[in-house]
Amino acid sequence: MLRRKTRRAPQMPGGGRPGADPLDPAQEDRVRAVLALGGVPHADLPDGVQQVRLKLLERAADGREAPRDVSAWAAVVASNLAMDWHRARRRQERLGERLSVLWREATDEDGAERRATSMAVAQGLGELPDAQRQVVVLRFYADLSVRAIADELGIPEGTVKSRLHTAVRLLRVRLHEGEVV
């Protein structure tokens, strides 16, 4: 007689109780340590711990079993998050280098006007909230599509469009106020 495989109910970490914290305090401390050793700034550690928690909960929500050793699994995820943090930081540095090269290249007959506009835009970008500045730089300086930005940042496309719209509107207002444009 053939036995049918029954699908086991997803096993929740943290004792299987809904609403229970999937990471116990010792596991959370280990995640923080891995992130800190990976070079993640102290201010970003709580976000990293939260991302590990979310990945563990997503795993349970997808119907997959909890890892056999949650502590080891969480440490590997934290290590990957630290590497992602460094990659994002390097990407931002490369964008800054690209912006400075573009600024230096603006030396034709209307170079002074272009430099003034570039400086005003750079100042306006600096005054934008981080989330808006990030999507503007990725869209207009890194030349990524809305979909690529959404994938890169892990946010919906509608959020990218909304942030772009708001940021461009604020930049226009600031450029008109400063009589640059």
N, C-alpha and C positions, 0 to 999 in steps of 0.2 A: 504494500500500500504506500502511495506517495504522500508525503506530508507537505502541506502547503507552508511556505514561509510566511510567518506573520511579521508584520512590520512592528518593531518595537516603538513604543511611544518615545519621543525625544526625551533624553535624560537631561534635566536641568542641573548645571553645576551649582554648587552651594547647597546641596542637600535636597534638591528637587522641589523646593518650595517656591511658588511663584512670588516674585518680588524679592527673593533672597539675593544678596550680593554674590555674583559668581566668583569673585576673588576674595579669599580670606586675607586678613591683615599681613600675614607673612608673605603671601604671594604678591600682594600689592607692593610691599617693601622691596621684594626681589625685582619686580617690574621697574620700579623707580630707580633701583640701583643699576639695572641694565641700561635704562635710558640715559642716566647720568654718566655712566662709563662710556656710553656711545657718543657723548658730547652734546646731548640735548640740553639747552639752558634750563636752569632751575625753574624759571617761570613757566616753561612748557611741559614740565613733568606731569602735572595733573591732567592735562589734555591727553598725554600719551597713555596714562593709566586708563583713562576713560575709553580711549580707542581700543585698548586691549579688552576691556570689559565688553564693549559693543561687539567685537569680533567673536567673543565667546558666546554671547547671547544670540548673535546671528547664526552661529553654528548650530545651536540648539533649536532655533526657530526653523532652520532648514531641515530638521529631522535627523541630523547627524548626531552620533553619540558624542558625549563629552570626551575630551582627550584623556588617555589613561593617566598621564601625569600632567595635571593642569599647570603646575608651577613651571615645568620645563617648557610646555607649549607656550605659556605666556611669556617666558623669557625669550624664546625664539621670535615671537611676534614683536616684542619690544625691541629686539635687536634689528629686525626689519624696519620698524618705524624709525629708529635712530638713523639707519642708512637713508631712508626716504627723506628725513629731515635734512641731512647733509646734501643730498642731491638737489633738493629744492633751494637750499641756500646757494649752492654753486650755480644753479640756473639763474637765480636773481643776480648774482655777481656778473655772470656773462651778459645778462641784459643790460646791466649798468655799464659794462665795458662797451657794449654795442652802442648805447646811447651817447657815451662820450666820444666815440669815433665818429658817429653821425654829426655831432655838434662841431667837431674839429673840421669835418669836411665841408661845412657851410661857409666857404670863403670866397665865393664868386662876387660879382659886382654888388649884389644886394645882400652880401654876407652880414653886414651890420644889422640890417632889418631881420634877417633870418635868425641871427644869434639872439636878438632881443625877444623875438617870438619864442625861440627855443627855451630861453631862460624863463620866460613867463609861463610857458607850458610846464617846465620842470618844477617851478615854484608851485603852480596850481596842483600838479600831481602830488607834491609833497604835502599839501594841505588836505588831500582827500583821505577818507578812512582807508585803512589797509585793504579791506575786501574790495573796494571800488578801484583803488590804485592797482591792485593785482590784476583784475580783469582787463583794465585799460592797457596796461603794459603788455599782457599776454596777447591781447587782440591787435593792438596797433604797432607795437614794437617787435614782438616775437612773431607776428603775423599768423596767429593760430585762429582757427575757425571757432565759432561759438560752441559747437559740439566738442571740439578738441579741448577747449578750455574747461567745459563742464566735466569731461572725463578726467582731465588733469587734476582738477580741484575736488572732484567727487561731489559736485552739486548739480541740481537740475539745470537744463538749458534755459528755462524761463528765468531762473535766478541770475544767470550770467547776463541775459538780455536786460533784465531790470537794472542790475548794477551798472552795466555799460551805459544805459540810457541816462540814469541819474548822474553818473560821473561826467559824461560828456556835457550834459546840461549845466552842471556846476562849473566845469571848466570854461564853457562859453560865457557864463555870467561873469566869472572872474577876469577873463580876458577882455571883455567889454568894459568892465568897471575900471580896469587898469589902462584902458584906451590903447591896448596893444593891437586889437583887431578892429 
